[in-house]
Amino acid sequence: MQEVDILLTTYNTETEYLKQQIESILNQTYQNFRLLISDDASTQKEIKAMLEEYENKDKRITLYQQEKNLGYNKNFEFLLKQANAKYIMFSDHDDVWYPQKIEKSLQTIKEEDVDLVYCNAHQINEKGEMIQTNYFQYKNVPLVQGKDKLAISRCVGIGCSQIITDNIKEKMIPFKDEVIAHDWLAAFLANEGKGIAYIEEPLFGYRLHTNNVFGGRNLAQNLNRWKKENGTSYLSYLKYRKEKVIDKAYLEGAKMCLAYVTKEENKAFLEKLIQYYKGLEKSKYINIHIFSYFKFLAGKNLARKMMKEWMIFHLPILGYLIYLI
């Protein structure tokens, strides 16, 4: 029986990106895996044909073709239900895994005896050219070793960088209505379990291209997108702050964790965290509860991100001046 199940969802992706990703997985130094692919009712016939060809020529691949579009979360949930290996890895459809990604991830999760391990990445562009050599540093990814409140208040490690145990998988499914991000949920549950570890070495190329909605981009890039669509008024900025920052990136994640929490101390932390976020949304010019930020969101490798967040959360009027630039 395979030791690792790799979950890959597809929907009308660029066939060349998909081919590169599948080939990079099949050519791993560690070979005792199964690649589960679920195509979410793609309308492009060439995608289905290519996936069927791969399934026919490699027995490690199992392909599921959905009759109707499930959506991103439900498609991942479907694959989680099919997985039966001891360890599970998530794969994006357009990245490139380096040859030892499975081997080193598996080695680390066994040696550290934790429920989740996430690794660093290079960021690449549409042509596969490297544009960032250290994703941890570029995106100020929180570095969690063992157990940490950051795995409750933040998303720890993007899904395509993670390997989890089957114990975490069983706790994740079936998805509850509050699920907004499978990777955040996996890290939260691992933090309630045996804990988390990370690998500083970049083990894959994380692709950034025009179809990325939000992930991988920095604050300035996201703000520029918003301004083009919504204008530069203060009301527009406050709407961005509420909907795209506080709600989408923080509050909804906290509510998701609260729906799955099992430990009383974590439940109490989440309830206070949610009240903190709701208080931020009510403040229009300044929020005086500045020390609450450090209580909930401060941590290793986050210095630059913390400066930006603190300004957006507690000095929105100052954040607006930067928004205009």
C-alpha positions, 0 to 999 in steps of 0.5 A, a space after each residue: 500500500 502507498 504511504 503518501 496520497 497526493 491530492 491534485 484538483 484541476 479546472 480549466 487550467 493551462 495544460 502546459 502548467 498542468 503537464 509540468 506539475 504532473 511530470 514533476 510529481 511523477 519524477 520524485 525521488 520518493 516513489 511510493 505514492 498515489 496521485 489522486 486527481 479530481 477534475 472539476 468538470 472542466 469545459 476544455 476537452 484537452 484537459 480531460 484528454 491529457 489527464 486520461 492519458 496520464 492515468 492510462 500510462 501510470 498506475 500511480 494515478 487515479 483520475 476522477 472526473 466530476 459531472 458538475 462543478 463542485 467548486 474549489 473547497 468541495 473538490 478538495 473535500 472530495 479528494 480528502 475522502 478518497 485518500 487512505 494513505 498514512 500521509 497526505 500532500 496537497 498539490 496546486 495544478 500549476 506549480 513545479 515540485 523539486 525532485 526531493 519534495 516528497 522525500 524530505 517532507 516525509 522524512 521531516 514529519 516522521 523525525 519531528 513526530 508532528 501532524 503537519 510539516 510545511 516547506 519553503 518555496 521559490 516563486 516563479 512566473 508564467 515562464 517558470 523563471 524565478 522571481 523570489 528565492 525565499 517565499 518564507 521571507 518574501 511573504 513573511 510566512 509565520 514559522 511554527 515549530 511545535 505548537 503556537 497561537 499563530 496556527 490559530 490566528 493565521 494561516 500557517 503554510 500554503 496548502 501546496 507546501 504541506 504534508 499532513 497525517 491521516 489523523 488530521 485528514 479524518 478531523 477535517 472531513 466532512 467540511 463544515 460550512 465555515 471552511 474557507 481554507 483547507 490549509 489553515 484548517 489543517 494547520 489549526 488541527 495539527 496545532 491541537 494535535 501533535 504539532 507542526 514543523 517547517 522546512 526552510 529549504 525551498 522544495 518547489 516552484 510556486 507559480 504566480 500568474 495572471 489568474 492568481 486571485 490573491 495568493 502570492 501577491 504583496 500588499 501593494 499589488 493587491 491594493 492596486 487591483 482594488 483601487 482600479 476596480 473600486 476607486 481611491 476614496 476613504 470609503 473605498 479604502 475602509 471597504 477594502 480594509 474590512 472585506 479583504 483584510 479583516 474579514 477575508 484574511 482573519 475573521 473568517 479564518 478564526 470563525 472556521 477554527 472555532 467551528 472545529 476547536 476541541 480544546 478549551 484554552 483554544 476556544 477561549 483564545 478564539 472567542 477573544 480573537 473574534 471580538 478583537 476583529 469585530 472591534 477593529 471593523 467598527 473603528 474608522 480612524 484609529 483603534 486604541 487597543 494596540 496591545 491586543 494585536 501583539 497578543 494575538 498576531 505577533 510571532 517569528 519571521 513576521 516583523 515587516 508584516 506586523 508593521 503593515 498589519 498594525 497600521 491597517 488595523 489600528 491607524 486606518 487613517 495613516 494606512 489610507 495615505 499610503 493607499 493613495 500613493 
